[in-house]
């Protein structure tokens, strides 16, 4: 006849479940941090003269790991200003009507020098474009 101590078996199973949860947590957290590191490395490698603003590590974040039942997840995010700027980079640098810095019907181009020493928009311009676009303004002031 086979006999076993149910309390000891249950304690061992609880220990195994805790170890699996801990290992899963570390694996998912590592994947989120790896996404951040690889994104920054790819930007530095593939962008021509990336600005410090574009590759600011604090703008690329992996959320804390969350468990929902048996599933673990993390969310990788890019800062709002960097995302707005990178959208233009990945769309071939083309702004379409309705994008930040444009009106709904046309592209607005400033009449003054907008480039910084990296060849990109001056500091604060993307934020101003987004703010004006969200306010529904058709004109941007320098």
C-alpha positions as CSV (number, residue, x, y, z in Angstrom):
1,X,0.0,0.0,0.0
2,X,1.2,3.5,-0.9
3,X,1.0,6.2,1.7
4,X,2.2,9.7,1.8
5,X,1.9,12.8,4.1
6,X,-0.6,15.1,2.3
7,X,0.7,18.2,4.3
8,X,4.3,17.6,3.2
9,X,3.2,17.0,-0.4
10,X,1.2,20.3,-0.4
11,X,4.1,22.2,1.2
12,X,6.4,20.9,-1.6
13,X,3.9,21.9,-4.3
14,X,3.5,25.3,-2.9
15,X,7.3,25.7,-2.9
16,X,7.5,24.6,-6.5
17,X,4.7,27.1,-7.5
18,X,6.5,29.9,-5.7
19,X,9.7,29.1,-7.5
20,X,8.0,29.0,-10.9
21,X,6.3,32.3,-10.2
22,X,9.6,33.9,-9.1
23,X,11.4,32.5,-12.2
24,X,8.6,33.7,-14.5
25,X,8.8,37.2,-12.9
26,X,12.6,37.4,-13.5
27,X,12.3,36.2,-17.1
28,X,9.5,38.7,-18.0
29,X,11.3,41.5,-16.3
30,X,14.5,40.7,-18.2
31,X,12.5,40.7,-21.4
32,X,11.2,44.2,-20.7
33,X,14.7,45.5,-19.8
34,X,16.1,43.8,-22.9
35,X,13.5,45.6,-25.1
36,X,14.7,48.9,-23.6
37,X,18.4,48.1,-24.1
38,X,18.0,46.8,-27.6
39,X,15.7,49.7,-28.6
40,X,18.3,52.3,-27.4
41,X,21.1,50.4,-29.1
42,X,19.2,50.2,-32.4
43,X,18.4,53.9,-32.3
44,X,22.0,54.8,-31.7
45,X,23.2,52.5,-34.5
46,X,20.5,53.3,-37.1
47,X,19.8,57.0,-36.7
48,X,22.1,59.5,-38.3
49,X,23.4,61.8,-35.5
50,X,20.8,60.9,-32.8
51,X,20.2,63.6,-30.4
52,X,20.6,63.1,-26.6
53,X,16.8,63.8,-26.5
54,X,16.1,60.9,-28.8
55,X,18.2,58.4,-26.9
56,X,17.4,59.5,-23.4
57,X,17.2,56.2,-21.4
58,X,14.5,57.5,-19.1
59,X,12.1,57.9,-22.1
60,X,12.1,54.1,-22.7
61,X,10.5,52.2,-19.9
62,X,9.4,48.7,-19.0
63,X,6.5,48.5,-16.6
64,X,6.7,46.4,-13.4
65,X,5.7,42.8,-14.1
66,X,2.0,42.1,-13.4
67,X,0.4,38.7,-12.9
68,X,-3.1,38.0,-13.9
69,X,-3.9,34.4,-13.0
70,X,-1.2,32.3,-14.5
71,X,0.0,35.0,-17.0
72,X,2.8,37.5,-16.4
73,X,3.2,40.6,-18.5
74,X,5.1,43.8,-18.8
75,X,4.5,46.8,-21.0
76,X,7.3,48.5,-22.9
77,X,6.7,52.2,-23.6
78,X,8.3,55.1,-25.3
79,X,8.0,58.7,-24.0
80,X,5.3,60.8,-25.6
81,X,7.8,63.4,-27.1
82,X,10.2,60.7,-28.3
83,X,7.3,58.7,-29.8
84,X,6.0,61.7,-31.7
85,X,9.4,62.5,-33.0
86,X,10.2,58.9,-33.9
87,X,6.9,58.6,-35.8
88,X,8.3,61.1,-38.3
89,X,11.6,59.3,-38.5
90,X,10.0,55.9,-39.2
91,X,7.5,57.4,-41.6
92,X,10.4,58.6,-43.7
93,X,10.3,62.0,-42.0
94,X,7.0,62.9,-43.7
95,X,4.4,64.6,-41.6
96,X,0.8,64.1,-42.8
97,X,-2.1,66.5,-42.3
98,X,-3.5,66.0,-38.9
99,X,-0.1,65.0,-37.3
100,X,1.3,67.1,-34.5
101,X,2.6,70.4,-35.9
102,X,0.1,70.4,-38.8
103,X,-3.4,71.5,-39.3
104,X,-6.1,69.0,-40.4
105,X,-5.8,70.1,-44.0
106,X,-2.2,71.2,-44.6
107,X,1.4,70.8,-43.4
108,X,2.7,73.9,-41.6
109,X,6.3,74.7,-42.1
110,X,7.9,77.4,-39.9
111,X,9.6,80.4,-41.7
112,X,12.5,80.5,-39.3
113,X,15.4,78.2,-38.7
114,X,14.2,75.1,-36.9
115,X,17.3,72.9,-36.9
116,X,19.6,72.2,-34.0
117,X,23.2,71.1,-34.3
118,X,22.1,67.6,-34.9
119,X,20.0,68.5,-37.9
120,X,16.7,67.9,-36.0
121,X,14.0,70.2,-34.5
122,X,15.1,72.6,-31.8
123,X,14.4,71.6,-28.2
124,X,10.8,72.1,-27.2
125,X,9.4,72.2,-30.7
126,X,7.8,68.7,-30.7
127,X,6.1,69.4,-27.4
128,X,4.8,72.8,-28.8
129,X,3.6,71.1,-32.0
130,X,1.7,68.4,-30.0
131,X,0.2,71.0,-27.7
132,X,-0.9,73.2,-30.5
133,X,-2.3,70.3,-32.5
134,X,-4.3,69.1,-29.5
135,X,-5.6,72.6,-29.0
136,X,-6.8,72.6,-32.6
137,X,-4.8,75.6,-33.6
138,X,-4.1,76.0,-37.3
139,X,-1.1,78.4,-36.7
140,X,2.0,78.0,-34.7
141,X,3.9,81.0,-33.4
142,X,7.6,81.0,-32.9
